[in-house]
Amino acid sequence: MSAGGWIRPCHRWTAIVFTLTVLANFAARALQGGEPPAWITYAPLPALFLLLLTGLTMFVQPYIARRRSGKPLLHA
């Protein structure tokens, strides 16, 4: 499986994990009525960091592929 083959599913599943942790954060705030423990507040951050890495990788892949193929990056 190529890099593009595993990065996209990883990005999608990380987005699901991130969404669930954010929802859990809001639920904890609503049920507790105040500030939840720090580990609940910061739980979405590892998934957010992975989303940043995988998203930037997917963004850069077409440019790397074009550079490797020898095609110009800008069309005149």
Backbone hydrogen bonds, N-H to C=O, Kabsch-Sander energy under -0.5 kcal/mol:
donor,donor_aa,acceptor,acceptor_aa,energy
6,W,2,S,-1.1
6,W,3,A,-0.5
7,I,3,A,-1.9
8,R,4,G,-1.0
10,C,6,W,-1.6
11,H,7,I,-2.7
12,R,8,R,-2.3
13,W,9,P,-2.6
14,T,10,C,-2.3
15,A,11,H,-2.0
16,I,12,R,-1.7
17,V,13,W,-2.3
18,F,14,T,-2.8
19,T,15,A,-2.5
20,L,16,I,-2.4
21,T,17,V,-2.3
22,V,18,F,-2.2
23,L,19,T,-2.4
24,A,20,L,-2.4
25,N,21,T,-1.8
26,F,22,V,-2.3
27,A,23,L,-2.5
28,A,24,A,-2.5
29,R,25,N,-2.1
30,A,26,F,-2.3
31,L,27,A,-2.7
32,Q,28,A,-2.3
33,G,29,R,-1.5
40,I,37,P,-0.9
41,T,37,P,-1.7
42,Y,38,A,-2.6
43,A,40,I,-0.5
45,L,42,Y,-1.1
47,A,43,A,-0.5
48,L,44,P,-2.2
49,F,45,L,-2.5
50,L,46,P,-2.1
51,L,47,A,-2.3
52,L,48,L,-2.1
53,L,49,F,-2.2
54,T,50,L,-2.8
55,G,51,L,-2.5
56,L,52,L,-2.5
57,T,53,L,-2.0
58,M,54,T,-2.4
59,F,55,G,-2.0
60,V,56,L,-2.0
61,Q,57,T,-1.7
63,Y,60,V,-0.5
64,I,60,V,-2.1
65,A,61,Q,-2.5
66,R,62,P,-2.2
67,R,63,Y,-2.1
68,R,64,I,-2.3
69,S,65,A,-1.7
70,G,66,R,-0.9
71,K,66,R,-1.3
76,A,74,L,-0.5
